[in-house]
């Protein structure tokens, strides 16, 4: 069984990948999509979006990282994927599921599900260009505004050379609205010979059990459910192994939240760091009453020093020195 952390653009960056994979249960994770248009991207792009590449392509917890690309030009995608491999990418993933309007308007993500032939051409060219030992995987939705081409798209990906397919069990138009159509994951698995992972609307251990029963697949990719319940992968892994499931309490989560904030403070300017913390905390309110209280206290707070105090975090040394100098 494989449990993967989904590549959520603007949310699951290297900081959250680090924190979540430390909790356990995650077998591999994926970068936010790297947008490819008409040029070969420089190494600096990967240092920004996939810094783990320069440390063995694993998070600090040792979880393997895949590099995901998004675009519509087969040759340009292939060239960039080959370059990523030269930097150490162990697996390349292709995004055919992003529902963002700006992405779809520029012919990327889920809009390509209208063109199964193009999907096949992209995967075939990337597969042809990658080193033979480097796996190529793909993520898709069930379609753009309908599911009529879902099975054709899955076949196109598999026949083009994708060794594994993640199926987000909704169309682009359905976005993230419940329900996810897990029965379609079963239909996809019936028509392709490669492993399929189910994705979408798994928030709890019981959701996973129902998803497995309906989809018929063991492998799963967790997105918002894992961000909202950081030990969800660990729970699923324990249940699958027949072990006791021990849920993470707030006391165990607090140090991870504090470390997330420390890393956000180091990476981002004081203007943007609070927003990243609130983004994660808002999802945590689904699972933890304590997060509701903390989010209420932080909701309108933008002063990093006051956030430090609320989280019990010591301010960075440079900031403390600057405060003393100005006193």
Buried (B, 14 or more C-beta within 10 A) or exposed (E): EEBBBBBBBEBBBBBBBBBBBBBBBBBBBBBBBBBBBEEEBEEEBBEEBBBBBEEEBBBEBEBBBBBBBBBBBBEBBBBBBBBBBEBBBBBBBBBBBBBBEEBBEBBBBBBBBBBBEBBBBBBBBBBEBBEEEBBBBBBBBBBBEEBEBBBBBBBBBBBBBBBBBBBBBBBBEBEEEEEBBBEBBBBBBEEBEBBBBBBBBBBBBEBBBEBBEBBBBEBBBBBBBBBBBBBBBBBBBBBBEEEEEEEBEBEEBBEBBBBBBBBBBEBBEEEEBBEBBBBBBBBBBBBBEBBBEBBEEBEEEEEBEEBBEEBEBEBBEEBEEEEEEEE
